[in-house]
Amino acid sequence: MERLDSLNSRNELHLIPWVAVVLLASLTFAGLQTASADQILTRTLSVQLSTGDYLVVQSDRASIQQVFVQGNFSATNMTRLAHYPASDYEIQAFNPASFELRFIFNYPSEYQINLLTRSSNPSSPGNSTTYYLSGGSFELDVTAIFNARPNTPPIAAPSLSPWDSFLQWIGKFGEAFPLWVKGLYLAVGLQFFGVGGLWIARESKRKETAGQRLDLGDKAYLWLGVVYKFLVVSFAAIIAIMGGELLLLFVLRFMFLASLDLLSLWDLFVVGFAAGAIIMVYLIRFSLEKVFDLKPVEDE
């Protein structure tokens, strides 16, 4: 009996190293799987272009998270994205140059990326490369080489008229505001300026009935009051929406241990612009009131 117990204990001792090897192999395999899952898929591409051509990167989703560009920007037109994520980017060089571009993509569901070259000559065909991803992160490193066209001098950057430059600045300035902020300003503005116009017309008729008349300065002062109230209400709505999202995420995370991947509405530029516009209109209105001895209609 003692001999059987001795044999069993020896067998158990022999099994211990094999169990340790199996456990170690399992842990190593799990670690390799985790590392491979966290690793970003990367592709490298070299593109040859001619001066004046466009290199365009497009996605069917707003998946462009970061863009890094290295090169000589002295004679270059390129997209300067004000907000990320974005869905397209393009660069055009007018002199021979080389650029290193790195694009970081990320999207929770499937998306496609299209890298294409568009020639400035309509008769020249362009090239296109498409990537399909089922979701997650992706890095695309592109070396773009702009070569001089044969027997042609370097293309000069097109000169813009002051009016075209102003329109281009207006377009880029508008891109700095998210779509929901533009919609909020439009909705509130339509109500305030519609009701404000009716109110000023009614006050003008009331003054004329009383034997008085609102001159151009009075009307400008009244319109400034409408603009001031519109900006204050819009600013309060923006702060309420941004603060409401932050409060909702805080409550869900620290009280219910839930994490939501929501589009961040917080934008310091929008808050600063709204506050600056209110201060500027208030100072103009205050200056008119003190210099020309104007006062609100409600105080009369």
C-alpha positions in Angstrom: 0.0 0.0 0.0 2.8 2.4 0.9 4.5 1.5 -2.4 1.4 2.4 -4.4 1.2 5.8 -2.6 4.8 6.4 -3.4 4.3 5.7 -7.1 1.2 8.0 -7.3 3.2 10.8 -5.7 6.0 10.3 -8.2 3.6 10.5 -11.1 2.1 13.7 -9.7 5.5 15.2 -9.4 6.2 14.3 -13.0 3.0 16.0 -14.2 3.7 19.3 -12.5 6.4 20.5 -15.1 4.0 19.6 -18.0 1.2 21.6 -16.4 3.5 24.5 -15.9 4.6 24.3 -19.6 1.0 24.2 -20.8 0.0 27.2 -18.6 3.1 29.2 -19.8 2.3 28.5 -23.4 -1.4 29.6 -22.9 -0.3 32.8 -21.3 2.2 33.5 -24.0 -0.3 32.9 -26.8 -2.9 35.2 -25.1 -0.3 37.9 -24.7 0.6 37.6 -28.4 -3.1 37.9 -29.4 -3.5 41.0 -27.2 -0.4 42.6 -28.6 -1.5 41.9 -32.2 -5.0 43.3 -31.5 -3.6 46.5 -30.1 -1.1 47.0 -32.9 -2.2 49.5 -35.6 -2.4 48.2 -39.1 0.1 50.2 -41.2 0.6 50.5 -45.0 3.4 52.4 -46.8 3.0 53.9 -50.3 5.2 56.0 -52.6 3.5 58.2 -55.2 5.1 59.9 -58.2 3.3 63.1 -59.3 4.0 66.1 -61.6 4.0 69.7 -60.4 0.5 71.0 -60.3 -1.1 67.6 -59.6 -3.2 66.8 -56.6 -2.8 64.0 -54.1 -6.2 63.3 -52.6 -7.1 61.1 -49.6 -10.8 60.4 -49.2 -12.8 58.3 -46.8 -16.5 57.4 -47.0 -16.7 58.0 -43.2 -15.2 60.7 -41.0 -12.3 58.5 -40.1 -9.3 60.8 -40.5 -8.1 61.4 -36.9 -4.6 62.9 -37.5 -2.6 64.2 -40.4 1.2 64.8 -40.3 2.9 66.4 -43.2 6.7 67.1 -43.7 8.0 69.1 -46.6 8.5 72.5 -48.2 5.2 74.5 -48.1 6.4 77.6 -49.9 4.5 76.8 -53.1 1.9 74.4 -51.9 -1.9 74.3 -51.6 -3.2 71.9 -49.0 -6.2 71.3 -46.9 -5.9 72.8 -43.4 -8.5 70.9 -41.4 -10.1 72.9 -38.6 -11.8 69.9 -36.9 -11.2 66.2 -36.7 -12.3 63.6 -37.5 -12.5 64.5 -41.2 -13.3 62.6 -44.4 -10.9 64.1 -47.0 -7.5 65.8 -47.5 -5.6 67.0 -50.5 -2.3 68.6 -51.3 -0.9 70.3 -54.4 2.6 71.4 -55.1 3.7 73.8 -57.8 7.4 73.3 -57.6 9.4 70.0 -57.4 9.4 68.8 -53.9 9.0 65.7 -51.7 6.5 65.3 -48.9 6.2 62.8 -46.1 2.5 62.3 -45.1 1.1 60.2 -42.3 -2.6 59.6 -41.9 -4.2 58.0 -38.8 -7.7 56.6 -39.4 -10.1 55.2 -36.9 -13.8 54.3 -37.1 -15.9 51.8 -35.1 -17.5 50.2 -38.1 -16.4 49.4 -41.7 -15.0 52.1 -43.9 -13.1 52.6 -47.1 -10.1 54.9 -47.9 -9.4 56.0 -51.4 -6.0 57.5 -52.3 -5.9 59.1 -55.8 -3.8 61.4 -57.9 -5.6 64.0 -59.9 -3.7 65.7 -62.7 -3.9 69.4 -63.5 -4.1 68.4 -67.2 -7.6 67.2 -67.9 -6.4 64.8 -70.6 -4.1 62.9 -68.2 -5.7 60.0 -66.3 -5.3 59.8 -62.6 -4.4 56.8 -60.4 -6.4 55.4 -57.5 -5.7 53.0 -54.6 -8.6 51.8 -52.3 -8.3 50.3 -48.9 -11.2 48.5 -47.1 -11.3 48.1 -43.4 -13.9 46.3 -41.3 -13.3 48.8 -38.5 -10.6 50.0 -36.0 -7.4 51.9 -36.5 -5.3 52.2 -39.6 -2.1 54.1 -40.5 -1.2 55.1 -44.0 2.3 56.5 -44.7 2.7 58.2 -48.1 5.8 59.5 -49.7 4.6 62.0 -52.4 7.3 63.1 -54.9 6.3 66.0 -57.2 8.6 66.0 -60.2 9.0 68.9 -62.7 7.1 68.5 -65.9 9.4 67.8 -68.9 10.4 70.9 -70.9 8.1 73.1 -68.8 9.0 75.7 -66.2 7.7 75.4 -62.6 4.1 76.3 -62.4 3.5 79.6 -60.6 0.9 79.5 -57.8 -2.3 81.2 -59.0 -2.9 84.7 -57.7 -6.2 85.4 -56.1 -8.1 88.7 -56.3 -8.9 90.4 -53.0 -12.5 89.4 -53.4 -11.6 85.7 -54.0 -9.3 85.8 -51.0 -12.0 87.3 -48.8 -14.5 84.6 -49.9 -11.9 81.9 -49.3 -11.2 83.3 -45.8 -15.0 83.3 -45.1 -15.2 79.7 -46.2 -12.3 78.6 -44.0 -13.6 80.6 -41.0 -17.0 78.9 -41.4 -15.3 75.5 -41.3 -14.1 76.2 -37.8 -17.7 75.9 -36.5 -19.4 72.5 -36.0 -22.6 71.9 -37.9 -24.7 71.9 -34.8 -23.5 75.3 -33.8 -24.3 76.7 -37.3 -27.8 75.2 -37.0 -28.3 76.7 -33.6 -27.2 80.1 -34.7 -29.5 79.9 -37.8 -32.6 78.7 -35.8 -32.2 81.3 -33.0 -31.2 84.0 -35.5 -34.3 83.5 -37.6 -36.6 83.8 -34.6 -34.8 86.9 -33.1 -34.5 88.8 -36.3 -38.0 88.0 -37.4 -39.6 89.0 -34.1 -37.1 91.9 -33.7 -38.0 93.3 -37.1 -41.7 93.2 -36.3 -41.1 94.9 -32.9 -39.0 97.7 -34.4 -41.7 98.3 -37.0 -44.3 98.5 -34.3 -42.3 100.9 -32.2 -41.7 103.1 -35.3 -45.4 103.3 -35.9 -46.1 104.1 -32.3 -43.5 106.9 -32.4 -45.1 108.3 -35.5 -48.5 108.2 -33.9 -47.1 110.2 -31.0 -45.7 112.8 -33.3 -42.1 111.5 -33.1 -39.9 109.6 -35.5 -37.2 107.1 -35.2 -34.2 108.2 -37.2 -31.5 106.0 -38.7 -29.4 106.1 -35.5 -32.3 105.0 -33.3 -33.1 102.1 -35.6 -29.4 101.0 -35.6 -29.4 101.2 -31.8 -32.6 99.0 -31.6 -31.1 96.5 -34.1 -28.0 96.3 -32.0 -30.2 95.5 -29.0 -31.8 92.6 -31.0 -28.3 91.3 -32.0 -27.1 91.6 -28.4 -30.0 89.5 -27.1 -29.6 87.0 -29.9 -25.9 86.5 -29.1 -26.6 86.2 -25.3 -29.3 83.5 -25.9 -27.1 81.6 -28.4 -24.2 81.7 -26.0 -26.4 80.4 -23.1 -27.7 77.6 -25.4 -24.2 76.6 -26.5 -23.0 76.5 -22.8 -26.1 74.5 -21.8 -25.6 71.9 -24.6 -21.9 71.5 -24.0 -22.3 71.4 -20.2 -25.2 69.0 -20.5 -23.1 66.5 -22.5 -20.2 66.7 -20.0 -22.7 66.2 -17.1 -24.3 63.3 -18.8 -21.0 61.6 -19.4 -19.9 62.3 -15.8 -23.0 60.8 -14.4 -22.9 57.7 -16.6 -19.2 57.1 -15.9 -19.0 57.6 -12.2 -22.5 56.6 -11.0 -23.4 53.8 -13.5 -19.9 52.8 -14.6 -21.0 53.2 -18.2 -18.8 54.7 -20.9 -20.4 56.1 -24.1 -18.4 57.0 -27.2 -20.2 60.2 -28.0 -19.1 62.9 -30.4 -17.5 65.6 -28.2 -19.4 68.9 -28.4 -17.0 70.8 -26.3 -15.2 73.4 -28.4 -13.2 76.2 -26.7 -13.0 78.2 -30.0 -16.8 78.3 -30.3 -17.2 79.4 -26.6 -14.5 82.1 -27.0 -16.0 83.4 -30.2 -19.5 83.6 -28.8 -18.2 85.4 -25.7 -16.1 87.8 -27.8 -19.0 88.6 -30.1 -21.2 89.5 -27.1 -18.6 91.8 -25.6 -17.9 93.5 -28.9 -21.6 94.2 -29.6 -22.2 95.3 -26.0 -19.3 97.9 -26.2 -20.6 99.3 -29.5 -24.1 99.6 -28.1 -22.8 101.2 -24.9 -20.7 103.7 -26.9 -23.7 104.7 -29.0 -25.8 105.1 -25.9 -23.2 107.4 -24.2 -22.0 109.4 -27.2 -25.4 110.0 -28.9 -27.5 110.0 -25.7 -29.6 107.0 -26.9 -31.6 104.8 -24.5 -33.7 101.7 -24.8 -37.3 102.0 -25.8 -38.4 100.2 -22.6 -36.9 103.0 -20.5 -38.9 105.7 -22.1 
